[in-house]
């Protein structure tokens, strides 16, 4: 009888141990990631990467829409869709007029409403990343400088203040590059004197090389955030400084051709031909 009782007690303890190791342990925290992207035209994207157990894509879209409306209560409209990035599905909420463009636009993003929505769906720790247009800006609070915050259940949700300072003059500065490139190509191909053609071609090549480190493709953001251009006009203005790069290609080919001709020397001349006059023309 005692043996049976000891065996029963042992089996009970064993079962309790198995339950504690498997189902009796505290549940794992459900995590999510939210990326807030402010656009140059005053809109915003709120991308939700939900690692929790949402029942369907429709649930994810509904949650992303509520998060976007909580962060940007003054937005004109919110459109939600499911997308993929490198094979990973996520939900994007697109908002219009998330902030007002102008000479010095600023806005507050109160994350308390978003934090409540996420906590209600079981997400105990959500990383929120903020991305801004490539213009000078100040973000507070931002102790790490990474523009990254955590929305944790039971913890105070941050209220983020963003002040942007667009500088449209930077776009005019990089627009000098394609102007110099066009001028250099024109002189190099239509002026037949080496003394002018070589420096002109070199000028076009230099403008093309400087386009990338000077951020020619990003300076249109200053015009958009400042509210000077929008829509198609802004798209064209953003691409225009990059035309310095293709203008440098024919100039570089011309410089290579002239260098090869200089190394090989002038073509052979027959004895009965008169020597050419030195006119400064290289072709």
JODA-V193082 format. One record per residue. N is the residue number from 1. RES is the residue in one letter. PHI is phi in whole degrees, 0 to 359 (* if undefined). OMEGA is omega in whole degrees, -180 to 180 (999 if undefined). Layout:
# JODA-V193082
n=[N N]
res=[RES RES]
phi=[PHI PHI]
omega=[OMEGA OMEGA]
This chain:
# JODA-V193082
n=[1 2 3 4 5 6 7 8 9 10 11 12 13 14 15 16 17 18 19 20 21 22 23 24 25 26 27 28 29 30 31 32 33 34 35 36 37 38 39 40 41 42 43 44 45 46 47 48 49 50 51 52 53 54 55 56 57 58 59 60 61 62 63 64 65 66 67 68 69 70 71 72 73 74 75 76 77 78 79 80 81 82 83 84 85 86 87 88 89 90 91 92 93 94 95 96 97 98 99 100 101 102 103 104 105 106 107 108 109 110 111 112 113 114 115 116 117 118 119 120 121 122 123 124 125 126 127 128 129 130 131 132 133 134 135 136 137 138 139 140 141 142 143 144 145 146 147 148 149 150 151 152 153 154 155 156 157 158 159 160 161 162 163 164 165 166 167 168 169 170 171 172 173 174 175 176 177 178 179 180 181 182 183 184 185 186 187 188 189 190 191 192 193 194 195 196 197 198 199 200 201 202 203 204 205 206 207 208 209 210 211 212 213 214 215 216 217 218 219 220 221 222 223 224 225 226 227 228 229 230 231 232 233 234 235 236 237 238 239 240 241 242 243 244 245 246 247 248 249 250 251 252 253 254 255 256 257 258 259 260 261 262 263 264 265 266 267 268 269 270 271 272 273 274 275 276 277 278 279 280 281 282 283]
res=[X X X X X X X X X X X X X X X X X X X X X X X X X X X X X X X X X X X X X X X X X X X X X X X X X X X X X X X X X X X X X X X X X X X X X X X X X X X X X X X X X X X X X X X X X X X X X X X X X X X X X X X X X X X X X X X X X X X X X X X X X X X X X X X X X X X X X X X X X X X X X X X X X X X X X X X X X X X X X X X X X X X X X X X X X X X X X X X X X X X X X X X X X X X X X X X X X X X X X X X X X X X X X X X X X X X X X X X X X X X X X X X X X X X X X X X X X X X X X X X X X X X X X X X X X X X X X X X X X X X X X X X X X X X X X X X X X X X X X X X X X X X]
phi=[* 297 298 295 295 296 295 295 298 296 296 297 298 296 296 298 295 296 295 294 285 258 264 275 289 298 295 290 292 269 246 216 224 236 248 254 241 274 264 288 264 98 273 204 245 240 260 250 253 263 268 276 258 281 289 201 296 296 296 296 294 296 293 298 297 292 296 297 292 289 281 234 296 267 295 292 206 228 241 240 210 265 227 226 227 55 83 262 286 209 245 245 253 260 243 259 55 291 214 263 291 165 294 214 293 216 201 247 245 272 269 295 296 297 297 294 298 290 295 295 265 92 272 274 215 239 273 245 251 250 236 243 299 284 230 302 206 236 237 223 279 205 296 278 79 264 54 227 227 242 261 253 296 87 257 299 275 288 249 264 254 237 237 252 231 294 233 301 299 292 293 298 296 283 291 295 298 295 296 295 297 295 297 295 296 299 293 295 263 246 255 269 260 302 298 260 293 296 298 295 296 297 296 296 295 298 298 293 292 281 299 287 295 277 67 300 280 251 286 295 299 298 293 291 295 286 80 279 223 204 66 297 300 292 298 295 296 290 273 306 297 286 294 297 290 295 294 284 293 296 295 294 297 294 297 295 297 293 293 296 294 293 287 281 85 291 297 296 241 287 295 278 275 285 296 289 280 276 254 85 277 261 220]
omega=[179 180 -180 179 179 179 179 178 179 178 179 178 179 179 178 178 179 179 179 -179 -175 -172 -175 -180 179 -177 179 176 174 -176 177 178 180 175 179 -176 175 -177 -175 -177 180 178 180 172 172 -178 -179 173 -173 177 -180 -175 171 -171 -175 175 179 176 179 179 179 180 179 178 179 178 -180 180 178 -179 -178 -177 180 -179 -178 -179 179 178 -174 178 177 -179 178 175 -177 178 -179 -180 174 -178 -179 173 -179 -178 174 178 174 174 -178 179 -180 -176 179 -178 177 178 175 174 177 -174 -176 179 178 179 178 179 -179 180 180 178 174 179 -174 -178 -179 175 179 180 -180 177 -176 172 -178 175 176 -176 175 -180 179 -8 180 -175 -177 -176 -178 -177 -179 179 177 176 -176 179 179 180 179 179 -177 171 -171 176 -178 176 -180 -178 -179 180 -178 179 179 177 178 179 -179 176 174 -176 178 176 177 178 179 178 -180 179 180 180 -176 -174 -176 173 -169 179 -177 -177 177 -174 -178 177 180 178 178 178 179 179 179 178 179 -179 -177 -175 -177 -179 178 177 -177 -178 -178 -173 175 179 179 179 -179 -179 178 178 -179 180 175 177 -177 180 178 178 180 -180 180 -178 -172 -180 -179 178 175 -177 179 177 -180 -177 178 177 178 178 178 178 178 180 179 179 178 179 178 179 -178 -179 -180 179 -179 -177 178 -174 -176 -179 179 179 -179 177 -180 -178 -177 180 -177 172 999]
